[in-house]
Amino acid sequence: MRTTLPSLRAARGLSQASLAEALGVSRQTVNSIEVGKYDPSLPLAIRIARFFDSTVEDVFHLPEEDE
Amino acid sequence: MLWVMQTLTATTWFNRITLLVLSAGIVYLFVLGQTTAAVLWLAGVLYAAFSVVRSVSGRARDTTRVDAAQPFDERDAAAVRSGFALVGQVAFIAQLAIVIWHMGRPEEPGLLVEAGKVVVLAVALGVGNRAALRQA
């Protein structure tokens, strides 16, 4: 899964650690989501989208949608 | 005291049972006079308990948390499930091989015990599969 999470996080001036703390997950999990190694569960994806006042579809994309 | 209660509450059922079994085992070894074995297991239990406490606090590395079977979030939990699934697969295949080895040497004792372990693993697999499907 591709994600706009790094740019959203940077726009808010947040570190991976501070975002992780706000979401209740580990910093490694935030990093894995950002680099596309880990696909979050639907509840976590919704929490991430809501944290950035966005939608799941805006934050996460299927790889073929970017081609 | 609150910190201790929070740690105990957050400890996974697997770690609670494992630490309970090992603690009882240490007492058993001490009672039987196997002091060296008891001290070795005590060191192992203390290290495991330390890993669990660090994992619960969230300060440990992800590998430490997963090795301690003490997930902090859903990614850790998925890794713990994958790790235990691999352990189960290896144990099941190895146990099948041991049973076949025993069947080829009927003069060697222990076939029934080893076959019983296969049954236990198969029952655990069946129970685990059904529990997972009911939750899905």
N, CA and C atoms of all chains as a GROMACS GRO file, in nm:
protein
  609
    1MET      N    1   0.085  -0.120   0.000
    1MET     CA    2   0.000   0.000   0.000
    1MET      C    3   0.089   0.126   0.000
    2ARG      N    4   0.057   0.219  -0.092
    2ARG     CA    5   0.130   0.346  -0.092
    2ARG      C    6   0.056   0.445  -0.003
    3THR      N    7   0.131   0.541   0.050
    3THR     CA    8   0.069   0.634   0.145
    3THR      C    9   0.129   0.774   0.134
    4THR      N   10   0.048   0.871   0.163
    4THR     CA   11   0.094   1.010   0.168
    4THR      C   12   0.130   1.049   0.311
    5LEU      N   13   0.139   0.950   0.398
    5LEU     CA   14   0.163   0.976   0.541
    5LEU      C   15   0.291   1.058   0.566
    6PRO      N   16   0.404   1.028   0.500
    6PRO     CA   17   0.524   1.108   0.529
    6PRO      C   18   0.503   1.257   0.504
    7SER      N   19   0.438   1.292   0.394
    7SER     CA   20   0.419   1.434   0.364
    7SER      C   21   0.316   1.497   0.459
    8LEU      N   22   0.212   1.422   0.495
    8LEU     CA   23   0.114   1.473   0.591
    8LEU      C   24   0.179   1.498   0.726
    9ARG      N   25   0.263   1.404   0.767
    9ARG     CA   26   0.332   1.417   0.897
    9ARG      C   27   0.429   1.534   0.895
   10ALA      N   28   0.503   1.547   0.784
   10ALA     CA   29   0.600   1.657   0.772
   10ALA      C   30   0.529   1.792   0.774
   11ALA      N   31   0.412   1.798   0.709
   11ALA     CA   32   0.338   1.924   0.704
   11ALA      C   33   0.296   1.970   0.844
   12ARG      N   34   0.277   1.874   0.931
   12ARG     CA   35   0.239   1.908   1.070
   12ARG      C   36   0.362   1.925   1.160
   13GLY      N   37   0.481   1.901   1.104
   13GLY     CA   38   0.604   1.913   1.183
   13GLY      C   39   0.618   1.807   1.290
   14LEU      N   40   0.562   1.689   1.261
   14LEU     CA   41   0.566   1.580   1.360
   14LEU      C   42   0.678   1.482   1.329
   15SER      N   43   0.739   1.429   1.432
   15SER     CA   44   0.834   1.318   1.415
   15SER      C   45   0.755   1.188   1.411
   16GLN      N   46   0.821   1.083   1.364
   16GLN     CA   47   0.756   0.951   1.364
   16GLN      C   48   0.719   0.911   1.507
   17ALA      N   49   0.808   0.943   1.601
   17ALA     CA   50   0.784   0.905   1.741
   17ALA      C   51   0.662   0.977   1.798
   18SER      N   52   0.649   1.107   1.769
   18SER     CA   53   0.536   1.181   1.825
   18SER      C   54   0.404   1.139   1.761
   19LEU      N   55   0.408   1.108   1.629
   19LEU     CA   56   0.287   1.058   1.564
   19LEU      C   57   0.249   0.922   1.622
   20ALA      N   58   0.350   0.838   1.642
   20ALA     CA   59   0.326   0.706   1.698
   20ALA      C   60   0.260   0.716   1.835
   21GLU      N   61   0.310   0.807   1.917
   21GLU     CA   62   0.254   0.824   2.051
   21GLU      C   63   0.108   0.871   2.042
   22ALA      N   64   0.081   0.961   1.949
   22ALA     CA   65  -0.056   1.011   1.934
   22ALA      C   66  -0.152   0.901   1.887
   23LEU      N   67  -0.099   0.808   1.807
   23LEU     CA   68  -0.183   0.700   1.753
   23LEU      C   69  -0.186   0.577   1.844
   24GLY      N   70  -0.096   0.574   1.943
   24GLY     CA   71  -0.090   0.458   2.033
   24GLY      C   72  -0.023   0.338   1.971
   25VAL      N   73   0.070   0.363   1.878
   25VAL     CA   74   0.147   0.253   1.819
   25VAL      C   75   0.295   0.284   1.837
   26SER      N   76   0.380   0.191   1.793
   26SER     CA   77   0.523   0.212   1.808
   26SER      C   78   0.578   0.297   1.693
   27ARG      N   79   0.696   0.358   1.717
   27ARG     CA   80   0.759   0.436   1.611
   27ARG      C   81   0.792   0.347   1.492
   28GLN      N   82   0.832   0.222   1.520
   28GLN     CA   83   0.866   0.129   1.411
   28GLN      C   84   0.746   0.101   1.323
   29THR      N   85   0.627   0.098   1.384
   29THR     CA   86   0.505   0.074   1.305
   29THR      C   87   0.477   0.191   1.211
   30VAL      N   88   0.491   0.313   1.263
   30VAL     CA   89   0.473   0.431   1.176
   30VAL      C   90   0.572   0.427   1.062
   31ASN      N   91   0.698   0.395   1.092
   31ASN     CA   92   0.801   0.387   0.987
   31ASN      C   93   0.766   0.280   0.884
   32SER      N   94   0.721   0.164   0.930
   32SER     CA   95   0.688   0.055   0.837
   32SER      C   96   0.570   0.091   0.747
   33ILE      N   97   0.474   0.163   0.802
   33ILE     CA   98   0.359   0.208   0.720
   33ILE      C   99   0.407   0.308   0.615
   34GLU      N  100   0.493   0.400   0.659
   34GLU     CA  101   0.539   0.504   0.566
   34GLU      C  102   0.618   0.449   0.449
   35VAL      N  103   0.698   0.346   0.474
   35VAL     CA  104   0.780   0.289   0.365
   35VAL      C  105   0.706   0.179   0.290
   36GLY      N  106   0.580   0.151   0.328
   36GLY     CA  107   0.498   0.055   0.257
   36GLY      C  108   0.526  -0.090   0.290
   37LYS      N  109   0.598  -0.113   0.401
   37LYS     CA  110   0.626  -0.252   0.440
   37LYS      C  111   0.511  -0.313   0.519
   38TYR      N  112   0.433  -0.230   0.586
   38TYR     CA  113   0.323  -0.281   0.668
   38TYR      C  114   0.194  -0.208   0.632
   39ASP      N  115   0.091  -0.285   0.601
   39ASP     CA  116  -0.042  -0.227   0.574
   39ASP      C  117  -0.120  -0.224   0.705
   40PRO      N  118  -0.161  -0.106   0.748
   40PRO     CA  119  -0.233  -0.098   0.877
   40PRO      C  120  -0.370  -0.164   0.867
   41SER      N  121  -0.422  -0.205   0.982
   41SER     CA  122  -0.559  -0.256   0.985
   41SER      C  123  -0.654  -0.142   0.950
   42LEU      N  124  -0.778  -0.178   0.916
   42LEU     CA  125  -0.876  -0.074   0.882
   42LEU      C  126  -0.898   0.023   0.998
   43PRO      N  127  -0.913  -0.025   1.123
   43PRO     CA  128  -0.929   0.071   1.233
   43PRO      C  129  -0.811   0.168   1.246
   44LEU      N  130  -0.688   0.116   1.231
   44LEU     CA  131  -0.572   0.205   1.243
   44LEU      C  132  -0.566   0.302   1.126
   45ALA      N  133  -0.600   0.254   1.006
   45ALA     CA  134  -0.601   0.342   0.888
   45ALA      C  135  -0.702   0.455   0.908
   46ILE      N  136  -0.816   0.423   0.964
   46ILE     CA  137  -0.918   0.526   0.989
   46ILE      C  138  -0.868   0.625   1.095
   47ARG      N  139  -0.802   0.573   1.200
   47ARG     CA  140  -0.748   0.662   1.305
   47ARG      C  141  -0.644   0.757   1.246
   48ILE      N  142  -0.559   0.702   1.156
   48ILE     CA  143  -0.457   0.786   1.093
   48ILE      C  144  -0.523   0.895   1.007
   49ALA      N  145  -0.620   0.854   0.927
   49ALA     CA  146  -0.687   0.950   0.839
   49ALA      C  147  -0.756   1.059   0.921
   50ARG      N  148  -0.825   1.019   1.027
   50ARG     CA  149  -0.896   1.117   1.110
   50ARG      C  150  -0.798   1.211   1.181
   51PHE      N  151  -0.681   1.157   1.220
   51PHE     CA  152  -0.581   1.240   1.287
   51PHE      C  153  -0.541   1.356   1.197
   52PHE      N  154  -0.534   1.330   1.066
   52PHE     CA  155  -0.494   1.434   0.971
   52PHE      C  156  -0.615   1.501   0.904
   53ASP      N  157  -0.733   1.484   0.964
   53ASP     CA  158  -0.857   1.542   0.910
   53ASP      C  159  -0.874   1.507   0.762
   54SER      N  160  -0.848   1.381   0.732
   54SER     CA  161  -0.853   1.337   0.593
   54SER      C  162  -0.935   1.209   0.584
   55THR      N  163  -0.928   1.145   0.469
   55THR     CA  164  -0.999   1.017   0.451
   55THR      C  165  -0.897   0.907   0.423
   56VAL      N  166  -0.939   0.784   0.445
   56VAL     CA  167  -0.849   0.670   0.420
   56VAL      C  168  -0.804   0.669   0.274
   57GLU      N  169  -0.898   0.700   0.182
   57GLU     CA  170  -0.863   0.699   0.039
   57GLU      C  171  -0.760   0.805   0.004
   58ASP      N  172  -0.760   0.916   0.079
   58ASP     CA  173  -0.662   1.022   0.051
   58ASP      C  174  -0.524   0.989   0.109
   59VAL      N  175  -0.525   0.912   0.217
   59VAL     CA  176  -0.397   0.882   0.284
   59VAL      C  177  -0.333   0.756   0.225
   60PHE      N  178  -0.416   0.660   0.187
   60PHE     CA  179  -0.363   0.532   0.137
   60PHE      C  180  -0.411   0.506  -0.006
   61HIS      N  181  -0.319   0.451  -0.086
   61HIS     CA  182  -0.349   0.423  -0.227
   61HIS      C  183  -0.301   0.284  -0.264
   62LEU      N  184  -0.377   0.219  -0.352
   62LEU     CA  185  -0.328   0.093  -0.408
   62LEU      C  186  -0.213   0.123  -0.503
   63PRO      N  187  -0.113   0.037  -0.508
   63PRO     CA  188   0.004   0.065  -0.592
   63PRO      C  189  -0.034   0.093  -0.738
   64GLU      N  190  -0.133   0.018  -0.792
   64GLU     CA  191  -0.167   0.036  -0.934
   64GLU      C  192  -0.232   0.172  -0.961
   65GLU      N  193  -0.286   0.235  -0.858
   65GLU     CA  194  -0.349   0.366  -0.877
   65GLU      C  195  -0.247   0.476  -0.904
   66ASP      N  196  -0.121   0.452  -0.864
   66ASP     CA  197  -0.017   0.552  -0.884
   66ASP      C  198   0.051   0.537  -1.020
   67GLU      N  199   0.020   0.426  -1.090
   67GLU     CA  200   0.090   0.402  -1.218
   67GLU      C  201   0.023   0.481  -1.331
   68MET      N  202   0.372   0.072   4.301
   68MET     CA  203   0.272  -0.035   4.308
   68MET      C  204   0.179  -0.030   4.186
   69LEU      N  205   0.141   0.093   4.148
   69LEU     CA  206   0.054   0.109   4.030
   69LEU      C  207   0.126   0.058   3.905
   70TRP      N  208   0.258   0.087   3.898
   70TRP     CA  209   0.339   0.043   3.784
   70TRP      C  210   0.340  -0.109   3.775
   71VAL      N  211   0.351  -0.175   3.890
   71VAL     CA  212   0.352  -0.322   3.893
   71VAL      C  213   0.218  -0.376   3.844
   72MET      N  214   0.109  -0.315   3.892
   72MET     CA  215  -0.025  -0.360   3.852
   72MET      C  216  -0.046  -0.340   3.702
   73GLN      N  217   0.001  -0.225   3.649
   73GLN     CA  218  -0.015  -0.198   3.506
   73GLN      C  219   0.064  -0.300   3.423
   74THR      N  220   0.184  -0.333   3.471
   74THR     CA  221   0.267  -0.430   3.399
   74THR      C  222   0.200  -0.567   3.400
   75LEU      N  223   0.150  -0.607   3.516
   75LEU     CA  224   0.084  -0.738   3.527
   75LEU      C  225  -0.040  -0.744   3.438
   76THR      N  226  -0.115  -0.637   3.436
   76THR     CA  227  -0.237  -0.632   3.356
   76THR      C  228  -0.205  -0.640   3.206
   77ALA      N  229  -0.094  -0.575   3.167
   77ALA     CA  230  -0.059  -0.570   3.024
   77ALA      C  231   0.014  -0.696   2.977
   78THR      N  232   0.059  -0.778   3.071
   78THR     CA  233   0.133  -0.899   3.033
   78THR      C  234   0.040  -0.997   2.962
   79THR      N  235   0.088  -1.053   2.851
   79THR     CA  236   0.003  -1.144   2.774
   79THR      C  237  -0.020  -1.274   2.850
   80TRP      N  238  -0.131  -1.343   2.815
   80TRP     CA  239  -0.163  -1.469   2.882
   80TRP      C  240  -0.051  -1.570   2.862
   81PHE      N  241   0.012  -1.568   2.744
   81PHE     CA  242   0.121  -1.662   2.716
   81PHE      C  243   0.235  -1.639   2.816
   82ASN      N  244   0.273  -1.513   2.837
   82ASN     CA  245   0.382  -1.484   2.929
   82ASN      C  246   0.344  -1.514   3.074
   83ARG      N  247   0.218  -1.487   3.110
   83ARG     CA  248   0.174  -1.517   3.247
   83ARG      C  249   0.187  -1.667   3.275
   84ILE      N  250   0.136  -1.749   3.182
   84ILE     CA  251   0.139  -1.895   3.203
   84ILE      C  252   0.282  -1.946   3.199
   85THR      N  253   0.360  -1.896   3.102
   85THR     CA  254   0.500  -1.941   3.090
   85THR      C  255   0.578  -1.909   3.217
   86LEU      N  256   0.565  -1.785   3.265
   86LEU     CA  257   0.639  -1.746   3.385
   86LEU      C  258   0.590  -1.824   3.508
   87LEU      N  259   0.460  -1.855   3.510
   87LEU     CA  260   0.405  -1.934   3.621
   87LEU      C  261   0.462  -2.076   3.619
   88VAL      N  262   0.464  -2.137   3.501
   88VAL     CA  263   0.517  -2.274   3.488
   88VAL      C  264   0.665  -2.277   3.525
   89LEU      N  265   0.741  -2.180   3.473
   89LEU     CA  266   0.885  -2.177   3.501
   89LEU      C  267   0.911  -2.152   3.650
   90SER      N  268   0.832  -2.063   3.712
   90SER     CA  269   0.851  -2.037   3.855
   90SER      C  270   0.823  -2.163   3.937
   91ALA      N  271   0.715  -2.233   3.901
   91ALA     CA  272   0.685  -2.359   3.971
   91ALA      C  273   0.796  -2.460   3.946
   92GLY      N  274   0.850  -2.462   3.826
   92GLY     CA  275   0.959  -2.555   3.793
   92GLY      C  276   1.085  -2.526   3.873
   93ILE      N  277   1.111  -2.398   3.895
   93ILE     CA  278   1.230  -2.361   3.974
   93ILE      C  279   1.215  -2.410   4.118
   94VAL      N  280   1.096  -2.391   4.175
   94VAL     CA  281   1.070  -2.440   4.311
   94VAL      C  282   1.087  -2.592   4.316
   95TYR      N  283   1.031  -2.659   4.215
   95TYR     CA  284   1.041  -2.806   4.205
   95TYR      C  285   1.187  -2.851   4.202
   96LEU      N  286   1.269  -2.783   4.120
   96LEU     CA  287   1.411  -2.820   4.110
   96LEU      C  288   1.484  -2.795   4.241
   97PHE      N  289   1.451  -2.682   4.309
   97PHE     CA  290   1.514  -2.653   4.438
   97PHE      C  291   1.478  -2.761   4.541
   98VAL      N  292   1.350  -2.800   4.543
   98VAL     CA  293   1.304  -2.902   4.639
   98VAL      C  294   1.375  -3.034   4.616
   99LEU      N  295   1.401  -3.066   4.488
   99LEU     CA  296   1.469  -3.192   4.456
   99LEU      C  297   1.621  -3.182   4.470
  100GLY      N  298   1.669  -3.063   4.508
  100GLY     CA  299   1.812  -3.046   4.529
  100GLY      C  300   1.892  -3.020   4.403
  101GLN      N  301   1.824  -2.994   4.293
  101GLN     CA  302   1.892  -2.963   4.166
  101GLN      C  303   1.920  -2.812   4.161
  102THR      N  304   2.011  -2.768   4.249
  102THR     CA  305   2.032  -2.624   4.266
  102THR      C  306   2.087  -2.556   4.141
  103THR      N  307   2.183  -2.620   4.074
  103THR     CA  308   2.244  -2.559   3.955
  103THR      C  309   2.138  -2.536   3.847
  104ALA      N  310   2.058  -2.638   3.822
  104ALA     CA  311   1.952  -2.626   3.722
  104ALA      C  312   1.853  -2.517   3.761
  105ALA      N  313   1.820  -2.514   3.891
  105ALA     CA  314   1.724  -2.414   3.939
  105ALA      C  315   1.778  -2.273   3.920
  106VAL      N  316   1.906  -2.253   3.951
  106VAL     CA  317   1.966  -2.119   3.936
  106VAL      C  318   1.971  -2.079   3.788
  107LEU      N  319   2.004  -2.175   3.701
  107LEU     CA  320   2.007  -2.146   3.557
  107LEU      C  321   1.870  -2.102   3.507
  108TRP      N  322   1.766  -2.175   3.548
  108TRP     CA  323   1.630  -2.139   3.507
  108TRP      C  324   1.587  -2.006   3.569
  109LEU      N  325   1.632  -1.982   3.693
  109LEU     CA  326   1.598  -1.856   3.759
  109LEU      C  327   1.656  -1.738   3.681
  110ALA      N  328   1.781  -1.754   3.634
  110ALA     CA  329   1.844  -1.649   3.554
  110ALA      C  330   1.763  -1.627   3.426
  111GLY      N  331   1.720  -1.736   3.364
  111GLY     CA  332   1.639  -1.724   3.243
  111GLY      C  333   1.507  -1.655   3.267
  112VAL      N  334   1.442  -1.690   3.379
  112VAL     CA  335   1.313  -1.629   3.412
  112VAL      C  336   1.329  -1.479   3.440
  113LEU      N  337   1.437  -1.444   3.512
  113LEU     CA  338   1.460  -1.303   3.543
  113LEU      C  339   1.484  -1.222   3.415
  114TYR      N  340   1.559  -1.281   3.321
  114TYR     CA  341   1.584  -1.213   3.194
  114TYR      C  342   1.453  -1.198   3.116
  115ALA      N  343   1.373  -1.305   3.114
  115ALA     CA  344   1.244  -1.301   3.043
  115ALA      C  345   1.152  -1.196   3.106
  116ALA      N  346   1.149  -1.193   3.240
  116ALA     CA  347   1.063  -1.096   3.309
  116ALA      C  348   1.109  -0.953   3.279
  117PHE      N  349   1.241  -0.933   3.273
  117PHE     CA  350   1.297  -0.801   3.240
  117PHE      C  351   1.254  -0.760   3.098
  118SER      N  352   1.261  -0.855   3.004
  118SER     CA  353   1.220  -0.826   2.866
  118SER      C  354   1.073  -0.790   2.858
  119VAL      N  355   0.991  -0.863   2.936
  119VAL     CA  356   0.847  -0.836   2.937
  119VAL      C  357   0.819  -0.697   2.991
  120VAL      N  358   0.886  -0.662   3.103
  120VAL     CA  359   0.864  -0.530   3.164
  120VAL      C  360   0.905  -0.419   3.068
  121ARG      N  361   1.020  -0.435   3.001
  121ARG     CA  362   1.065  -0.334   2.905
  121ARG      C  363   0.968  -0.326   2.787
  122SER      N  364   0.916  -0.440   2.744
  122SER     CA  365   0.824  -0.442   2.630
  122SER      C  366   0.694  -0.374   2.664
  123VAL      N  367   0.644  -0.398   2.785
  123VAL     CA  368   0.518  -0.335   2.827
  123VAL      C  369   0.534  -0.183   2.829
  124SER      N  370   0.651  -0.136   2.869
  124SER     CA  371   0.674   0.008   2.877
  124SER      C  372   0.681   0.072   2.739
  125GLY      N  373   0.703  -0.009   2.635
  125GLY     CA  374   0.712   0.045   2.499
  125GLY      C  375   0.851   0.097   2.466
  126ARG      N  376   0.947   0.085   2.560
  126ARG     CA  377   1.081   0.138   2.536
  126ARG      C  378   1.169   0.039   2.460
  127ALA      N  379   1.127  -0.088   2.457
  127ALA     CA  380   1.211  -0.190   2.395
  127ALA      C  381   1.203  -0.182   2.243
  128ARG      N  382   1.302  -0.243   2.175
  128ARG     CA  383   1.299  -0.251   2.029
  128ARG      C  384   1.185  -0.344   1.988
  129ASP      N  385   1.144  -0.334   1.861
  129ASP     CA  386   1.034  -0.420   1.816
  129ASP      C  387   1.074  -0.568   1.822
  130THR      N  388   1.200  -0.599   1.791
  130THR     CA  389   1.242  -0.739   1.797
  130THR      C  390   1.237  -0.792   1.941
  131THR      N  391   1.272  -0.707   2.038
  131THR     CA  392   1.266  -0.748   2.178
  131THR      C  393   1.121  -0.775   2.219
  132ARG      N  394   1.031  -0.684   2.179
  132ARG     CA  395   0.889  -0.701   2.215
  132ARG      C  396   0.832  -0.829   2.156
  133VAL      N  397   0.865  -0.855   2.029
  133VAL     CA  398   0.811  -0.974   1.962
  133VAL      C  399   0.875  -1.100   2.018
  134ASP      N  400   1.007  -1.097   2.041
  134ASP     CA  401   1.074  -1.213   2.102
  134ASP      C  402   1.016  -1.243   2.240
  135ALA      N  403   0.974  -1.139   2.311
  135ALA     CA  404   0.918  -1.157   2.445
  135ALA      C  405   0.769  -1.192   2.440
  136ALA      N  406   0.714  -1.207   2.317
  136ALA     CA  407   0.570  -1.234   2.299
  136ALA      C  408   0.486  -1.130   2.373
  137GLN      N  409   0.532  -1.005   2.366
  137GLN     CA  410   0.466  -0.898   2.438
  137GLN      C  411   0.442  -0.782   2.341
  138PRO      N  412   0.344  -0.798   2.249
  138PRO     CA  413   0.324  -0.696   2.146
  138PRO      C  414   0.274  -0.564   2.202
  139PHE      N  415   0.323  -0.456   2.142
  139PHE     CA  416   0.282  -0.322   2.184
  139PHE      C  417   0.166  -0.270   2.098
  140ASP      N  418   0.164  -0.315   1.972
  140ASP     CA  419   0.058  -0.270   1.882
  140ASP      C  420   0.025  -0.380   1.782
  141GLU      N  421  -0.057  -0.347   1.681
  141GLU     CA  422  -0.105  -0.450   1.589
  141GLU      C  423   0.005  -0.509   1.502
  142ARG      N  424   0.107  -0.428   1.466
  142ARG     CA  425   0.217  -0.482   1.385
  142ARG      C  426   0.297  -0.584   1.466
  143ASP      N  427   0.326  -0.551   1.592
  143ASP     CA  428   0.392  -0.646   1.681
  143ASP      C  429   0.310  -0.774   1.694
  144ALA      N  430   0.177  -0.757   1.712
  144ALA     CA  431   0.090  -0.873   1.731
  144ALA      C  432   0.092  -0.964   1.608
  145ALA      N  433   0.091  -0.903   1.490
  145ALA     CA  434   0.097  -0.982   1.366
  145ALA      C  435   0.229  -1.059   1.359
  146ALA      N  436   0.338  -0.994   1.400
  146ALA     CA  437   0.469  -1.060   1.398
  146ALA      C  438   0.473  -1.175   1.498
  147VAL      N  439   0.414  -1.155   1.616
  147VAL     CA  440   0.410  -1.262   1.716
  147VAL      C  441   0.331  -1.382   1.662
  148ARG      N  442   0.216  -1.354   1.598
  148ARG     CA  443   0.135  -1.463   1.541
  148ARG      C  444   0.212  -1.539   1.434
  149SER      N  445   0.283  -1.466   1.347
  149SER     CA  446   0.361  -1.531   1.241
  149SER      C  447   0.472  -1.616   1.302
  150GLY      N  448   0.538  -1.562   1.403
  150GLY     CA  449   0.647  -1.635   1.466
  150GLY      C  450   0.599  -1.764   1.531
  151PHE      N  451   0.489  -1.754   1.605
  151PHE     CA  452   0.435  -1.873   1.670
  151PHE      C  453   0.383  -1.973   1.568
  152ALA      N  454   0.327  -1.924   1.457
  152ALA     CA  455   0.280  -2.014   1.352
  152ALA      C  456   0.398  -2.094   1.296
  153LEU      N  457   0.511  -2.029   1.277
  153LEU     CA  458   0.629  -2.098   1.227
  153LEU      C  459   0.678  -2.202   1.328
  154VAL      N  460   0.677  -2.164   1.456
  154VAL     CA  461   0.716  -2.258   1.561
  154VAL      C  462   0.627  -2.382   1.557
  155GLY      N  463   0.497  -2.360   1.542
  155GLY     CA  464   0.403  -2.472   1.536
  155GLY      C  465   0.427  -2.562   1.417
  156GLN      N  466   0.454  -2.501   1.302
  156GLN     CA  467   0.478  -2.580   1.181
  156GLN      C  468   0.605  -2.664   1.196
  157VAL      N  469   0.710  -2.601   1.248
  157VAL     CA  470   0.837  -2.674   1.267
  157VAL      C  471   0.818  -2.788   1.367
  158ALA      N  472   0.748  -2.758   1.479
  158ALA     CA  473   0.725  -2.860   1.582
  158ALA      C  474   0.644  -2.976   1.526
  159PHE      N  475   0.541  -2.947   1.447
  159PHE     CA  476   0.454  -3.052   1.393
  159PHE      C  477   0.531  -3.141   1.296
  160ILE      N  478   0.605  -3.079   1.206
  160ILE     CA  479   0.681  -3.157   1.107
  160ILE      C  480   0.790  -3.239   1.177
  161ALA      N  481   0.862  -3.176   1.270
  161ALA     CA  482   0.969  -3.248   1.341
  161ALA      C  483   0.911  -3.366   1.420
  162GLN      N  484   0.793  -3.344   1.483
  162GLN     CA  485   0.733  -3.450   1.562
  162GLN      C  486   0.686  -3.566   1.474
  163LEU      N  487   0.634  -3.535   1.354
  163LEU     CA  488   0.596  -3.640   1.260
  163LEU      C  489   0.720  -3.724   1.223
  164ALA      N  490   0.831  -3.654   1.199
  164ALA     CA  491   0.955  -3.724   1.162
  164ALA      C  492   1.001  -3.816   1.276
  165ILE      N  493   0.988  -3.767   1.401
  165ILE     CA  494   1.029  -3.847   1.517
  165ILE      C  495   0.942  -3.973   1.529
  166VAL      N  496   0.811  -3.957   1.507
  166VAL     CA  497   0.721  -4.072   1.516
  166VAL      C  498   0.756  -4.175   1.409
  167ILE      N  499   0.781  -4.128   1.287
  167ILE     CA  500   0.817  -4.221   1.179
  167ILE      C  501   0.948  -4.293   1.211
  168TRP      N  502   1.042  -4.216   1.268
  168TRP     CA  503   1.171  -4.278   1.309
  168TRP      C  504   1.144  -4.390   1.410
  169HIS      N  505   1.058  -4.364   1.508
  169HIS     CA  506   1.026  -4.465   1.609
  169HIS      C  507   0.955  -4.586   1.548
  170MET      N  508   0.866  -4.561   1.449
  170MET     CA  509   0.794  -4.672   1.387
  170MET      C  510   0.889  -4.763   1.309
  171GLY      N  511   0.998  -4.706   1.262
  171GLY     CA  512   1.099  -4.786   1.192
  171GLY      C  513   1.186  -4.866   1.286
  172ARG      N  514   1.183  -4.829   1.414
  172ARG     CA  515   1.262  -4.900   1.516
  172ARG      C  516   1.170  -4.940   1.630
  173PRO      N  517   1.083  -5.041   1.607
  173PRO     CA  518   0.983  -5.079   1.709
  173PRO      C  519   1.046  -5.129   1.839
  174GLU      N  520   1.175  -5.167   1.833
  174GLU     CA  521   1.240  -5.216   1.955
  174GLU      C  522   1.274  -5.100   2.050
  175GLU      N  523   1.281  -4.976   1.996
  175GLU     CA  524   1.312  -4.859   2.079
  175GLU      C  525   1.186  -4.816   2.155
  176PRO      N  526   1.197  -4.782   2.286
  176PRO     CA  527   1.078  -4.737   2.359
  176PRO      C  528   1.043  -4.591   2.324
  177GLY      N  529   0.919  -4.555   2.350
  177GLY     CA  530   0.882  -4.413   2.337
  177GLY      C  531   0.789  -4.379   2.223
  178LEU      N  532   0.751  -4.479   2.142
  178LEU     CA  533   0.664  -4.451   2.027
  178LEU      C  534   0.531  -4.389   2.070
  179LEU      N  535   0.472  -4.448   2.174
  179LEU     CA  536   0.340  -4.400   2.217
  179LEU      C  537   0.347  -4.255   2.267
  180VAL      N  538   0.454  -4.224   2.341
  180VAL     CA  539   0.469  -4.088   2.394
  180VAL      C  540   0.484  -3.990   2.278
  181GLU      N  541   0.569  -4.024   2.180
  181GLU     CA  542   0.591  -3.934   2.067
  181GLU      C  543   0.465  -3.920   1.982
  182ALA      N  544   0.392  -4.032   1.962
  182ALA     CA  545   0.266  -4.026   1.887
  182ALA      C  546   0.164  -3.940   1.962
  183GLY      N  547   0.167  -3.951   2.094
  183GLY     CA  548   0.077  -3.868   2.176
  183GLY      C  549   0.106  -3.720   2.157
  184LYS      N  550   0.233  -3.684   2.140
  184LYS     CA  551   0.268  -3.543   2.117
  184LYS      C  552   0.210  -3.494   1.984
  185VAL      N  553   0.210  -3.582   1.882
  185VAL     CA  554   0.148  -3.545   1.753
  185VAL      C  555   0.000  -3.519   1.772
  186VAL      N  556  -0.065  -3.605   1.851
  186VAL     CA  557  -0.209  -3.587   1.877
  186VAL      C  558  -0.233  -3.455   1.948
  187VAL      N  559  -0.151  -3.425   2.048
  187VAL     CA  560  -0.167  -3.298   2.122
  187VAL      C  561  -0.151  -3.179   2.028
  188LEU      N  562  -0.048  -3.184   1.942
  188LEU     CA  563  -0.025  -3.074   1.848
  188LEU      C  564  -0.142  -3.062   1.749
  189ALA      N  565  -0.192  -3.178   1.703
  189ALA     CA  566  -0.303  -3.176   1.607
  189ALA      C  567  -0.429  -3.119   1.671
  190VAL      N  568  -0.455  -3.157   1.796
  190VAL     CA  569  -0.572  -3.103   1.867
  190VAL      C  570  -0.556  -2.951   1.887
  191ALA      N  571  -0.435  -2.909   1.926
  191ALA     CA  572  -0.410  -2.766   1.944
  191ALA      C  573  -0.430  -2.691   1.813
  192LEU      N  574  -0.386  -2.750   1.702
  192LEU     CA  575  -0.403  -2.688   1.570
  192LEU      C  576  -0.551  -2.676   1.536
  193GLY      N  577  -0.626  -2.783   1.561
  193GLY     CA  578  -0.769  -2.780   1.532
  193GLY      C  579  -0.842  -2.676   1.615
  194VAL      N  580  -0.811  -2.672   1.743
  194VAL     CA  581  -0.875  -2.573   1.832
  194VAL      C  582  -0.837  -2.431   1.789
  195GLY      N  583  -0.708  -2.412   1.759
  195GLY     CA  584  -0.661  -2.279   1.716
  195GLY      C  585  -0.726  -2.234   1.587
  196ASN      N  586  -0.736  -2.327   1.491
  196ASN     CA  587  -0.799  -2.293   1.362
  196ASN      C  588  -0.944  -2.251   1.381
  197ARG      N  589  -1.017  -2.329   1.462
  197ARG     CA  590  -1.158  -2.299   1.480
  197ARG      C  591  -1.179  -2.168   1.557
  198ALA      N  592  -1.095  -2.145   1.656
  198ALA     CA  593  -1.106  -2.019   1.731
  198ALA      C  594  -1.078  -1.900   1.638
  199ALA      N  595  -0.977  -1.916   1.551
  199ALA     CA  596  -0.944  -1.806   1.458
  199ALA      C  597  -1.057  -1.782   1.361
  200LEU      N  598  -1.119  -1.890   1.310
  200LEU     CA  599  -1.228  -1.874   1.214
  200LEU      C  600  -1.352  -1.812   1.278
  201ARG      N  601  -1.377  -1.846   1.404
  201ARG     CA  602  -1.495  -1.790   1.472
  201ARG      C  603  -1.477  -1.641   1.498
  202GLN      N  604  -1.350  -1.599   1.518
  202GLN     CA  605  -1.324  -1.457   1.544
  202GLN      C  606  -1.324  -1.376   1.415
  203ALA      N  607  -1.309  -1.446   1.299
  203ALA     CA  608  -1.297  -1.372   1.172
  203ALA      C  609  -1.435  -1.341   1.114
   0.00000   0.00000   0.00000
